[in-house]
Amino acid sequence: MTDRVRAAPASSGLATPRDVPDLLPHELEAIELGLRWSADRVAEESGILERLAVDSLGSPVVVVQAAPGVADEVALVQALGYSGWIEANPDAFRHLIRRSGVKRTDPGALRLLVVAASFAPRTISAARASRADVKLVLSTGVGHPVVGIEQRLFTTILDGAVRPETFEPAPDPRVADHFQGPHQPMQPLYERLIERIRSDVGPIDEIRPTEKYVGLWRRNLFAAVYVAPKEIDVELRLASAPKNLRLHPELGWDWRGRGSFWFAVRRPEDLDGDALAWIRESYLDS
């Protein structure tokens, strides 16, 4: 008499399936050369999308994508749940992937790929301590900073197939990185900008630096701060352009009737009533 096959684990999270953007084929290639989707979709519910891929060696890869609002540890637990289920039900797993193009059907060949917008240190530690072959990939939206996302970039945070002593993830960008070398004189002016926004506009929920700009967030991004050697450019999302020669449109961009505009700050006096009014409009609309 054979043991009863346990059901595959169900997803759990906060968002809905439509909030999970499925990775496109070229994005899989960007994550790992030779990685491609199989014909089989594993599960899709409650803000976590699981789908089966095949790597360049023909090994099965369960790809777990977390939607915005779903904790990264929830996605990792979901991935490890599938690993445990497959280990306990190898025959059911082979039946599941019979048309997927997977060449290596033994459960030991299974890899787990978790894609999320951020990873807490405890999630990384848990993945590193796991017996499973886990790869954690950070997904970052890039493109125009104010009016929308153009594409996604992927950074490997942890790769279970790589020895820890030979793998170093790229460090996250810091605000201080924008004030190195010839940009250093602009740091007091940036700090003055942040001070005026907090005192005259409202609280900043998050300051999120990227490689190109420093993002200022409320519910959404309301300002992108670019640092140059002799000025700071502040880019905003506005409904229309006030008649002011200091405010410049970013041509070709539009988001729900809002255009992208920027102005330069070269001295503290440039943070006057007009500048704060523009920032306030973008802030209240974010």
C-alpha positions as CSV (number, residue, x, y, z in Angstrom):
1,M,0.0,0.0,0.0
2,T,1.5,3.3,-1.0
3,D,1.6,6.4,1.1
4,R,-1.0,9.1,0.4
5,V,0.5,12.0,-1.6
6,R,0.4,15.2,0.3
7,A,-1.0,18.2,-1.6
8,A,1.3,20.9,-2.7
9,P,1.4,23.9,-0.3
10,A,-0.9,26.8,-0.9
11,S,0.3,30.3,-1.3
12,S,-0.2,33.0,1.4
13,G,0.3,36.7,1.2
14,L,-1.3,40.1,1.1
15,A,-1.6,41.1,-2.5
16,T,-3.6,39.6,-5.3
17,P,-2.4,37.5,-8.3
18,R,-2.8,40.4,-10.7
19,D,-0.3,42.4,-8.6
20,V,2.5,39.9,-9.5
21,P,4.1,40.8,-12.8
22,D,5.2,37.6,-14.6
23,L,8.8,37.6,-15.6
24,L,9.3,37.9,-19.4
25,P,11.7,35.5,-21.2
26,H,14.4,38.1,-21.6
27,E,14.1,38.9,-17.9
28,L,14.8,35.2,-17.0
29,E,17.9,35.4,-19.2
30,A,18.9,38.6,-17.3
31,I,18.6,36.7,-14.0
32,E,20.5,33.6,-15.3
33,L,21.9,32.8,-18.7
34,G,20.0,29.8,-20.2
35,L,17.0,30.0,-17.8
36,R,13.7,29.6,-19.6
37,W,10.0,29.0,-18.7
38,S,8.6,25.5,-19.0
39,A,5.1,24.8,-20.1
40,D,3.9,24.3,-16.5
41,R,2.5,26.9,-14.2
42,V,2.7,25.7,-10.6
43,A,0.4,28.1,-8.7
44,E,-0.9,31.6,-8.7
45,E,-2.8,33.1,-5.7
46,S,-2.7,35.5,-2.8
47,G,0.1,37.7,-4.1
48,I,2.7,34.9,-4.8
49,L,3.3,33.5,-8.3
50,E,5.0,30.1,-8.6
51,R,6.1,28.8,-11.9
52,L,8.4,26.2,-13.2
53,A,11.5,27.1,-15.2
54,V,14.4,25.0,-16.7
55,D,18.0,26.0,-16.4
56,S,20.8,25.5,-18.9
57,L,21.6,22.1,-17.5
58,G,18.0,20.9,-17.7
59,S,17.4,21.1,-14.0
60,P,14.0,22.2,-12.7
61,V,13.8,25.6,-11.1
62,V,10.7,26.7,-9.1
63,V,10.5,30.4,-9.5
64,V,8.6,32.2,-6.7
65,Q,7.7,35.9,-7.3
66,A,6.4,38.1,-4.5
67,A,3.9,40.9,-5.3
68,P,4.2,44.3,-3.7
69,G,3.1,44.0,-0.1
70,V,4.1,40.4,0.4
71,A,6.9,39.9,2.8
72,D,10.1,38.3,1.3
73,E,10.1,35.7,4.1
74,V,6.6,34.6,3.1
75,A,7.9,33.9,-0.5
76,L,10.9,32.0,0.9
77,V,8.7,29.9,3.1
78,Q,6.5,29.1,0.1
79,A,9.5,28.1,-2.0
80,L,10.9,25.8,0.8
81,G,7.4,24.4,1.2
82,Y,7.5,23.2,-2.4
83,S,11.0,21.8,-1.9
84,G,9.7,19.7,1.0
85,W,6.7,18.6,-0.9
86,I,8.8,17.5,-3.9
87,E,11.2,15.6,-1.6
88,A,8.2,13.8,0.0
89,N,6.4,13.1,-3.3
90,P,9.1,12.4,-6.0
91,D,6.7,10.5,-8.3
92,A,4.1,13.2,-8.2
93,F,6.8,15.7,-9.0
94,R,7.9,13.7,-12.0
95,H,4.3,13.5,-13.2
96,L,4.0,17.3,-12.8
97,I,7.0,18.1,-15.0
98,R,6.5,15.3,-17.6
99,R,6.0,17.9,-20.4
100,S,8.2,20.6,-19.1
101,G,11.4,19.9,-20.9
102,V,13.2,19.1,-17.7
103,K,16.0,16.6,-18.2
104,R,17.0,16.0,-14.6
105,T,13.9,14.7,-12.8
106,D,15.4,13.6,-9.6
107,P,14.2,15.7,-6.6
108,G,17.8,16.5,-5.7
109,A,18.2,18.5,-8.9
110,L,15.5,21.0,-7.9
111,R,16.5,24.6,-7.5
112,L,14.5,27.4,-5.9
113,L,14.6,31.0,-7.2
114,V,12.9,33.7,-5.1
115,V,12.4,37.1,-6.7
116,A,11.3,40.0,-4.5
117,A,11.6,43.8,-4.2
118,S,13.7,43.5,-1.0
119,F,15.2,40.9,1.3
120,A,15.6,41.2,5.1
121,P,18.8,40.0,6.7
122,R,16.9,37.2,8.5
123,T,15.5,36.0,5.1
124,I,19.0,35.8,3.6
125,S,20.3,33.9,6.7
126,A,17.4,31.5,6.5
127,A,18.0,30.8,2.8
128,R,21.7,30.3,3.4
129,A,21.1,27.9,6.2
130,S,18.6,25.8,4.2
131,R,19.6,22.5,2.6
132,A,17.9,23.5,-0.6
133,D,19.6,25.1,-3.5
134,V,18.1,28.6,-3.1
135,K,18.8,31.7,-5.2
136,L,17.6,35.1,-4.0
137,V,17.2,37.8,-6.6
138,L,16.4,41.5,-6.0
139,S,14.0,43.0,-8.5
140,T,14.4,46.8,-9.0
141,G,12.2,48.9,-11.2
142,V,14.3,51.4,-13.3
143,G,13.6,53.9,-16.0
144,H,12.1,57.3,-15.6
145,P,12.1,58.1,-11.9
146,V,8.9,60.1,-11.6
147,V,6.4,59.0,-14.2
148,G,6.8,55.3,-14.3
149,I,8.9,52.1,-14.5
150,E,10.4,51.2,-17.9
151,Q,12.1,47.9,-17.0
152,R,13.3,45.8,-14.2
153,L,16.9,45.1,-13.1
154,F,17.9,42.0,-11.2
155,T,20.6,41.6,-8.6
156,T,21.6,38.2,-7.1
157,I,21.7,38.5,-3.3
158,L,22.4,34.9,-2.6
159,D,23.2,31.9,-4.9
160,G,23.1,28.5,-3.3
161,A,25.1,27.1,-6.2
162,V,28.0,29.4,-5.5
163,R,30.5,29.0,-2.6
164,P,30.0,31.9,-0.1
165,E,33.7,32.7,-0.1
166,T,33.6,33.3,-3.9
167,F,30.4,35.3,-4.1
168,E,29.9,38.9,-3.0
169,P,26.6,40.7,-3.7
170,A,26.8,44.2,-5.0
171,P,26.4,46.7,-2.2
172,D,23.2,48.7,-2.1
173,P,23.5,52.3,-3.2
174,R,23.8,54.9,-0.3
175,V,22.9,58.5,-0.2
176,A,26.6,59.2,0.6
177,D,27.6,57.7,-2.7
178,H,26.1,60.7,-4.5
179,F,28.4,63.1,-2.7
180,Q,31.8,61.6,-3.6
181,G,34.6,63.5,-5.3
182,P,33.5,66.7,-7.1
183,H,29.9,66.2,-5.9
184,Q,30.8,66.5,-2.2
185,P,30.3,70.4,-2.1
186,M,26.6,69.8,-2.8
187,Q,25.9,67.7,0.3
188,P,25.0,70.7,2.6
189,L,22.6,72.0,-0.1
190,Y,21.0,68.5,-0.3
191,E,20.6,68.4,3.5
192,R,19.0,71.9,3.4
193,L,16.6,70.6,0.7
194,I,15.5,67.7,2.9
195,E,15.2,70.0,5.9
196,R,12.9,72.5,4.0
197,I,10.7,69.7,2.7
198,R,10.2,68.2,6.2
199,S,9.5,71.6,7.8
200,D,7.4,73.3,5.0
201,V,5.9,70.4,2.9
202,G,5.5,67.3,5.1
203,P,7.2,64.1,6.4
204,I,9.2,62.0,4.0
205,D,8.2,58.4,4.5
206,E,11.4,57.0,2.9
207,I,14.6,58.2,1.3
208,R,15.6,55.6,-1.3
209,P,18.9,56.1,-3.1
210,T,19.5,54.5,-6.5
211,E,22.6,54.5,-8.6
212,K,21.4,57.6,-10.6
213,Y,19.3,59.6,-8.1
214,V,18.0,59.9,-4.6
215,G,14.3,59.1,-4.4
216,L,12.0,60.9,-1.9
217,W,8.9,58.9,-1.2
218,R,5.5,59.5,0.5
219,R,3.1,56.8,-0.6
220,N,4.8,56.9,-3.9
221,L,7.9,58.6,-5.3
222,F,7.3,62.4,-5.3
223,A,10.8,63.7,-6.1
224,A,14.0,62.5,-7.7
225,V,17.1,64.3,-6.7
226,Y,20.1,64.3,-9.1
227,V,23.4,65.5,-7.8
228,A,25.9,67.3,-10.1
229,P,29.2,69.1,-9.2
230,K,27.6,72.5,-9.1
231,E,23.9,72.0,-8.7
232,I,21.1,69.7,-7.5
233,D,18.3,68.9,-10.0
234,V,14.9,68.1,-8.4
235,E,12.5,66.3,-10.7
236,L,8.8,66.3,-9.9
237,R,5.5,65.1,-11.2
238,L,3.1,68.0,-11.9
239,A,-0.3,68.3,-13.5
240,S,0.8,71.3,-15.5
241,A,3.8,73.6,-15.9
242,P,3.6,76.9,-14.0
243,K,4.9,79.8,-16.1
244,N,8.3,80.0,-14.6
245,L,11.6,79.9,-16.4
246,R,13.2,77.9,-13.6
247,L,10.9,74.9,-14.3
248,H,11.9,72.7,-17.2
249,P,9.7,69.9,-18.8
250,E,11.1,66.5,-19.3
251,L,9.8,65.9,-22.8
252,G,8.2,62.7,-23.9
253,W,7.0,61.6,-20.4
254,D,3.4,61.5,-19.2
255,W,1.7,59.6,-16.4
256,R,-2.0,59.8,-15.9
257,G,-2.1,63.4,-17.0
258,R,1.0,64.3,-15.0
259,G,4.1,65.5,-16.7
260,S,7.7,65.4,-15.4
261,F,9.4,68.7,-14.6
262,W,12.7,69.7,-13.0
263,F,14.4,72.7,-11.5
264,A,17.9,73.4,-10.4
265,V,19.1,74.2,-6.9
266,R,22.4,76.0,-6.8
267,R,22.2,77.9,-3.5
268,P,19.9,77.8,-0.5
269,E,18.0,80.8,-1.8
270,D,16.7,78.7,-4.7
271,L,14.5,76.8,-2.2
272,D,12.0,79.7,-2.2
273,G,8.2,79.7,-2.1
274,D,7.9,78.8,-5.8
275,A,10.2,75.7,-5.4
276,L,8.4,74.5,-2.3
277,A,5.0,75.0,-3.9
278,W,6.1,72.7,-6.8
279,I,7.4,70.1,-4.4
280,R,4.2,70.3,-2.4
281,E,2.0,69.6,-5.5
282,S,4.0,66.6,-6.4
283,Y,4.1,65.5,-2.7
284,L,0.3,65.7,-2.3
285,D,-0.3,63.8,-5.5
286,S,2.0,60.9,-4.6
